Amino acid sequence: MSYLQNNRTASILFLWILAFACKPPPSKFDRDYPEYTEKKNTVESYEMLNDSTIYLGISTNDKSYGRSEKNPIFVGVTNHHEGGKNRMRFLNALEMEDGTPVEYERVRSCCPFKTLNSKTIGADQKFGLLDVWIVYPKGKKEEADTLYINAYDQGQPMVPKGYRAKK
C-alpha cells in the first residue's frame, strides 16, 4: 500500500511541476496598457495651412493637454505614413503665445498603448508608441516644454495652453 501511495504522490508532484514549469513567461504585451480608441481611423487628412503645417483652429485651456501620456495630442489618419508626418506638421503649426517662433526636438518614444491603427511597430499585437518632443522658444532650449503626440489615432489636434497657432 505504501508503494501505491508513494507512486501516487510522486505522480501528483510530477504533474504539478509539469503544469507550472511549462507555463510560458508573461509577455510584455500582457500588461494593462491604455487604449485611446477602439475604432479604426476614418480621417484621411487634416486641414492644412501649407504642405508642412496643419491648420489648428481650436485652442484649449486644459493645461494637461499634450503634456502627459494620459492626454496626448492625436494626429493619426487612415494612412499611417501621413500620420507620422503629421507630428511635424502639428509642431510646425505652433508658436509661442507672444508670436515667438518655436524649435522642437524629438526626445524618445514611450508609453505603449493599444490601437487598431498600428501598421508598423507592434502591428501584430495592435500596439503603438507615443512620441515625446521638447518644444521651446527659438534659441531658448532651457525653457523647453514637453509634448506627447499620438500619431496612430485620430482626434482633434488643438493648440496647447501656452502656444498659439500660426496664421
QUIHUHU-V741104 format. One record per backbone hydrogen bond with DSSP energy under -1.0 kcal/mol. CO is the residue of the C=O (numbers start at 1). NH is the residue of the N-H. Records with the same first field share a line. If there is no record, write none. Layout:
CO->NH ; NH
//
This chain:
1->5
2->6
3->7
4->8
5->9
6->10
7->11
8->12
9->13
10->14
11->15
12->16
13->17
14->18
15->19
16->20
17->21
18->22
27->30
31->33
34->114
43->78
47->55
50->53
53->49 ; 50
58->159
62->65
64->67
66->148
68->71
71->66
73->150
79->83
80->84
81->85
82->86
85->89
86->90
87->91
88->92
89->54
90->93
91->94
93->166
95->164
96->99
100->96
101->138
103->136
105->134
108->132
110->130
113->128
120->123
122->126 ; 127
126->115
128->113
130->110
131->149
132->107 ; 108
133->147
134->105
135->145
136->103
137->140
140->143
141->144
145->135
147->133
148->73
149->131
150->75
153->76
159->60
160->163
162->97
164->95
//
